[in-house]
Amino acid sequence: MEHIEILGIVAGFLTAFASMPQTIRIIKLRQADSVSAMTYSMLVGSYALWLIYGIIQGAVSIVFWNVIAVVLGCTVLYLKLIVWNKVEE
Protein backbone atom coordinates (compact mmCIF):
# COMPACT_ATOMS: atom_id res chain seq x y z
CA MET A 1 0.00 0.00 0.00
CA GLU A 2 1.35 3.40 -0.95
CA HIS A 3 1.99 6.04 1.70
CA ILE A 4 -0.45 8.41 0.04
CA GLU A 5 -3.21 5.80 0.31
CA ILE A 6 -2.51 5.40 4.04
CA LEU A 7 -2.75 9.17 4.40
CA GLY A 8 -6.12 9.11 2.63
CA ILE A 9 -7.41 6.30 4.83
CA VAL A 10 -6.43 8.11 8.03
CA ALA A 11 -7.89 11.41 6.79
CA GLY A 12 -11.11 9.68 5.75
CA PHE A 13 -11.43 7.94 9.11
CA LEU A 14 -10.96 11.20 11.03
CA THR A 15 -13.44 13.05 8.81
CA ALA A 16 -16.04 10.30 8.91
CA PHE A 17 -15.96 9.89 12.66
CA ALA A 18 -15.57 13.58 13.58
CA SER A 19 -19.26 13.82 14.48
CA MET A 20 -19.25 10.64 16.57
CA PRO A 21 -18.44 12.39 19.89
CA GLN A 22 -21.33 14.82 19.28
CA THR A 23 -23.66 11.94 18.45
CA ILE A 24 -22.73 10.07 21.63
CA ARG A 25 -23.13 13.24 23.72
CA ILE A 26 -26.60 13.91 22.28
CA ILE A 27 -27.71 10.38 23.07
CA LYS A 28 -26.26 10.42 26.61
CA LEU A 29 -27.71 13.83 27.52
CA ARG A 30 -30.95 13.28 25.58
CA GLN A 31 -30.87 16.83 24.28
CA ALA A 32 -29.41 18.61 21.30
CA ASP A 33 -29.93 22.28 22.10
CA SER A 34 -26.27 23.16 21.68
CA VAL A 35 -26.01 21.58 18.22
CA SER A 36 -26.28 23.84 15.19
CA ALA A 37 -28.63 22.36 12.61
CA MET A 38 -27.19 24.71 9.97
CA THR A 39 -23.62 23.55 10.65
CA TYR A 40 -24.56 19.88 10.41
CA SER A 41 -26.66 20.52 7.29
CA MET A 42 -23.64 22.10 5.64
CA LEU A 43 -21.39 19.25 6.77
CA VAL A 44 -23.78 16.60 5.44
CA GLY A 45 -24.02 18.53 2.17
CA SER A 46 -20.24 18.61 1.84
CA TYR A 47 -19.97 14.91 2.68
CA ALA A 48 -22.61 14.16 0.04
CA LEU A 49 -20.73 16.18 -2.57
CA TRP A 50 -17.49 14.33 -1.73
CA LEU A 51 -19.43 11.07 -2.00
CA ILE A 52 -20.64 12.01 -5.49
CA TYR A 53 -17.12 13.07 -6.44
CA GLY A 54 -15.74 9.74 -5.20
CA ILE A 55 -18.34 7.81 -7.20
CA ILE A 56 -17.56 9.75 -10.37
CA GLN A 57 -13.79 9.30 -9.87
CA GLY A 58 -14.15 5.65 -8.86
CA ALA A 59 -12.29 6.36 -5.61
CA VAL A 60 -13.40 3.61 -3.24
CA SER A 61 -11.83 5.13 -0.11
CA ILE A 62 -13.55 8.48 -0.71
CA VAL A 63 -16.89 6.77 -1.27
CA PHE A 64 -16.49 4.48 1.76
CA TRP A 65 -15.62 7.18 4.29
CA ASN A 66 -18.15 9.68 3.00
CA VAL A 67 -20.99 7.15 3.19
CA ILE A 68 -20.12 6.77 6.88
CA ALA A 69 -19.84 10.56 7.32
CA VAL A 70 -23.24 11.15 5.69
CA VAL A 71 -24.89 8.53 7.90
CA LEU A 72 -23.37 9.93 11.10
CA GLY A 73 -24.14 13.54 10.12
CA CYS A 74 -27.72 12.64 9.26
CA THR A 75 -28.01 10.87 12.61
CA VAL A 76 -27.09 14.08 14.43
CA LEU A 77 -29.58 16.06 12.33
CA TYR A 78 -32.29 13.45 12.92
CA LEU A 79 -31.71 13.54 16.67
CA LYS A 80 -31.64 17.35 16.66
CA LEU A 81 -34.63 18.04 14.42
CA ILE A 82 -36.92 15.05 14.94
CA VAL A 83 -36.30 13.05 18.10
CA TRP A 84 -35.35 15.63 20.71
CA ASN A 85 -37.53 18.30 19.15
CA LYS A 86 -40.59 16.09 19.81
CA VAL A 87 -39.45 15.28 23.33
CA GLU A 88 -39.23 18.98 24.21
CA GLU A 89 -42.73 19.80 22.90
N, C-alpha and C positions, 0 to 999 in steps of 0.2 A: 504494500500500500504506500502510495506517495505521501510525502509530508504535507503537501497542500490538501490532500483528501482528509488527512487527520485533522488539520486545522478546520476544514469545513464541517466535519462531524462534531467537533467540540463546539464550534460557533453555533451550529444548528441546535445542539442539545441545550446550550445555555439560553438561546432565544426561545425555543419551544417551551422550556420549563420555567421561564422567567415569571410567569403569572401563577405558578403553582403555590408559592407561599401566600399570595393574596387569596387564592381559592380556598386553601386550608383555613386561613384566618376567618374568612367569611362563614365557612361551615361551622367552625368552633364557636364563634361569637354569635352566630345566627342573626347577623345584621350586616348590611352593606352600605351604610350611610356614607362612610368615608371614601367609597369607591366612585370614581368619575366615570359615568356611563359614556361620555364623549371620548375620553381617553381610550377606554377599552374598545369602543366602536372603531376608532381610528386604527388601533393596533390590529384588530381583527381584519379590517379592510386591507391593511398593509400585508398581513400574513396571507390573505386570500390572493392578493396580487402576486406575491412571491410564489405562491402555489401554482398559479396560472403560468407564470414565467418558467417555473421548473418543469411543468408539464410540456410546454412548448419546446423547451431546450432539451427535454429528455434527461434531466438531471435528477436522478433518483433520490439523492440525499436532500436536495432542496424540497422536493415533493414530500418526502417522508416527514421531515421535521416541521414543515409548515402545515401539514395535515394535523399533527399533534398540537401545534400552536393555535390553529383555528379552533379546534375542539376545546382546548383549555380556555381560550379567550371567550368563546361563546358560552362556556359554563359560567364564567364570572358574570357576563352580561345577563344570562338567564337568572342566576341567583339574585342579581341586583334588581332587575326590572320586573321579574315575574314572581319568584318565590318569596323573597323578603318584602317586596312591595305589598303583596297580599296579606302577609302576616301582620304588617303594621296598620292595615286598614281596619 
